[in-house]
Amino acid sequence: MCLGVPGKVISVDGFTAVVDFWGVQKLIRLDVVDAPVAPGDYILNHVGYAIRRIPSEEIGETLALYDELVRLAEAEDLMAADVRGEITAAASVPRGTREAGDG
């Protein structure tokens, strides 16, 4: 199962952005995102690519859903495990070595 994970755009440089995911920053590719993004925007990340800019009116609901998913889901819940895996994998990569496409 693959899951898109929301994150906040910190900076943009051409077709890459630094995006914050619950305190973990990663380089994310912007080649396929559905709308232009700027610092402060939220995107939906899938395997290192921004696939969707989250409209401002949906950010609160989207983040609340993911927080709830991670907080309440049982260990056997595949979606929660995928979100936890994304966060754990990003946190385990030494800063400065993360590249777009890492996950």
C-alpha positions as CSV (number, residue, x, y, z in Angstrom):
1,M,0.0,0.0,0.0
2,C,1.3,3.5,-0.8
3,L,0.0,6.6,0.9
4,G,0.5,10.3,0.2
5,V,1.7,12.2,3.2
6,P,1.0,16.0,3.7
7,G,3.8,18.4,4.4
8,K,4.5,22.1,4.6
9,V,6.7,23.7,2.0
10,I,9.6,25.5,3.6
11,S,11.4,26.7,0.5
12,V,11.3,26.2,-3.3
13,D,14.2,26.0,-5.7
14,G,13.1,25.3,-9.3
15,F,11.6,21.8,-9.4
16,T,12.5,20.9,-5.8
17,A,11.2,22.0,-2.4
18,V,12.2,21.5,1.2
19,V,9.1,20.2,2.9
20,D,8.5,19.7,6.6
21,F,6.7,16.5,7.7
22,W,6.0,16.6,11.4
23,G,9.4,18.2,12.1
24,V,11.3,16.1,9.5
25,Q,12.5,18.0,6.5
26,K,13.0,16.3,3.1
27,L,13.7,17.4,-0.5
28,I,10.7,16.8,-2.6
29,R,10.3,17.0,-6.4
30,L,7.7,19.3,-7.9
31,D,7.7,17.9,-11.4
32,V,4.2,16.5,-11.3
33,V,2.3,18.6,-8.7
34,D,-1.1,19.8,-9.9
35,A,-0.5,23.5,-9.1
36,P,2.3,25.9,-8.4
37,V,3.5,25.8,-4.8
38,A,5.2,28.5,-2.6
39,P,6.7,28.5,0.9
40,G,3.8,28.1,3.4
41,D,1.7,25.9,1.1
42,Y,1.0,22.3,1.9
43,I,1.5,19.5,-0.5
44,L,0.7,15.8,-0.6
45,N,3.9,13.8,-1.0
46,H,4.1,10.4,-2.7
47,V,7.5,8.7,-2.9
48,G,9.4,11.9,-3.0
49,Y,7.1,13.8,-5.4
50,A,4.5,16.4,-4.6
51,I,1.4,15.1,-6.4
52,R,-1.1,17.7,-5.1
53,R,-1.1,21.2,-3.5
54,I,-3.6,21.0,-0.6
55,P,-6.0,23.9,-0.8
56,S,-5.8,26.2,2.2
57,E,-9.4,25.4,3.2
58,E,-8.5,21.7,3.4
59,I,-5.2,21.9,5.4
60,G,-6.7,21.8,8.9
61,E,-9.0,18.8,8.2
62,T,-6.2,16.9,6.3
63,L,-3.6,17.3,9.1
64,A,-6.2,16.4,11.7
65,L,-7.0,13.2,9.8
66,Y,-3.4,12.2,9.6
67,D,-2.8,13.0,13.3
68,E,-5.8,11.0,14.3
69,L,-4.7,8.1,12.1
70,V,-1.3,7.9,13.6
71,R,-2.5,8.4,17.2
72,L,-5.4,6.0,17.3
73,A,-4.8,3.3,14.8
74,E,-3.8,-0.2,15.9
75,A,-0.4,-1.5,15.0
76,E,-2.1,-3.8,12.4
77,D,-3.7,-0.9,10.6
78,L,-1.8,-0.8,7.3
79,M,-2.5,2.9,6.5
80,A,-1.3,4.0,10.0
81,A,1.8,1.8,9.6
82,D,2.5,3.4,6.3
83,V,2.3,6.9,7.7
84,R,4.5,5.9,10.7
85,G,7.0,4.3,8.3
86,E,7.2,7.5,6.2
87,I,7.9,9.6,9.3
88,T,10.4,7.0,10.7
89,A,12.3,6.6,7.5
90,A,12.6,10.3,6.9
91,A,13.9,10.8,10.5
92,S,16.5,8.0,10.2
93,V,18.3,9.5,7.1
94,P,21.1,11.8,8.1
95,R,20.3,15.5,7.3
96,G,21.9,16.6,4.1
97,T,21.7,13.2,2.4
98,R,17.9,13.1,1.8
99,E,17.1,13.4,-1.9
100,A,13.8,13.6,-3.8
101,G,12.5,10.2,-4.5
102,D,13.7,8.8,-1.1
103,G,10.1,8.2,0.0
